[in-house]
Amino acid sequence: MKRFTCDELAGLITAYLEDALDRPARDGVRAHLACCEGCERYVEQFRATIGALGDPPPEKLPADMRDRLMSAFRERRRL
């Protein structure tokens, strides 16, 4: 199992919360969180922020930009 410093763990939070870490790394994060109150609090704050903000709505393109992109895609298909 990998052991992480607090700084290393901070860089892995997003991957940890998205379940994108391999098992040894995930186990290392969990072990660190079990013994580090500061990092545990940091992860909980991160989760609370995600819960409060949720997924942002997709950004809408202005109509003229969308039309230009669609024209460019159509033109490219013709080539």
C-alpha positions, 0 to 999 in steps of 0.5 A: 500500500502506498503511503501519502503525505498530506500534499500528495493526498491533496493532489489525489482528491479528485481522482479518489472521489471519482473512483479513478485510483487503482486499489493500492492508491485508494487504500493508501488514501483511505489509510491516510484519511483514517489517521489524519484529521486535517485531510479527512476534514479537507475531503469532507469539505470537498464532498460538501462543495460538490454536493452544494454545486452539483454538476454545472449546466452545459454551456450554450454556444451563441447561435452564430458560433454554433452555425459556423462550427456546424458549417465547418464540420459539414465542409470537412465531411465533404473532403 
